[in-house]
Amino acid sequence: MKLPRDLNSDVLAKVLSKYDYHLTRQTGSHMRLTTYRNGEHHVTIPKSKPLRIGTLNAILNDVSEHLRIPKDEILHRS
């Protein structure tokens, strides 16, 4: 799966909201999203436009591992 090169933090937060992630804190240039689906889980996203590929990949890996769904399904659900 090829990751989008132009995805920013606000769009990613909106995509993750479909998996019950919501903004719990914003400190400086980082947002912290939390979900209680499958237990409590936190993800920190830097407020940058666009997100770096490695950062996006790490966030998607973390979310997919917690939710037990394939990584490509997360972005295709948007």
C-alpha positions in Angstrom: 0.0 0.0 0.0 1.4 3.4 -1.0 0.8 6.1 1.7 -0.5 9.5 0.6 2.2 12.1 0.5 -0.1 15.1 1.1 -2.0 14.0 4.3 -2.1 16.6 7.0 -2.8 16.1 10.7 -6.3 17.5 10.6 -7.4 15.0 7.9 -5.8 12.1 9.8 -7.6 13.1 13.0 -10.9 13.1 11.1 -10.2 9.7 9.6 -9.3 8.3 13.1 -12.5 9.8 14.5 -14.4 7.1 12.6 -12.7 4.6 14.9 -13.8 6.6 18.0 -10.6 8.5 18.4 -11.2 12.0 19.8 -9.0 14.9 20.8 -8.1 14.8 24.5 -5.2 17.2 24.6 -3.2 19.6 22.4 0.1 20.8 23.6 2.1 23.1 21.3 2.3 21.5 17.9 1.1 18.0 18.9 -2.4 16.6 19.2 -3.2 13.6 21.4 -6.1 11.4 20.3 -7.7 8.8 22.6 -10.0 5.8 22.0 -11.6 3.4 24.4 -12.4 0.8 21.7 -10.6 -2.5 22.5 -9.3 -0.8 25.7 -7.8 2.6 26.2 -5.3 3.8 23.5 -3.5 7.1 22.8 -1.9 8.4 19.6 0.1 11.6 19.3 0.0 13.4 16.0 2.3 16.3 15.1 0.5 19.3 13.7 2.3 19.5 10.4 1.3 19.9 6.8 1.9 17.4 5.3 2.8 14.6 7.7 6.1 12.9 7.1 5.8 9.4 5.6 7.6 7.6 8.4 5.5 9.4 11.0 2.2 8.6 9.2 3.3 4.9 8.8 4.2 4.6 12.5 0.8 6.1 13.6 -1.1 3.8 11.2 0.9 0.8 12.4 0.1 1.6 16.0 -3.6 2.1 15.3 -4.0 -1.0 13.2 -2.2 -3.1 15.8 -4.5 -1.8 18.6 -7.8 -2.2 16.6 -6.6 -5.4 15.0 -7.5 -4.3 11.4 -5.2 -4.0 8.3 -3.4 -0.7 8.0 -4.7 0.0 4.5 -8.3 -0.4 5.7 -7.9 2.7 7.9 -7.2 5.1 5.1 -9.6 3.5 2.7 -12.5 3.9 5.1 -12.3 7.7 4.8 
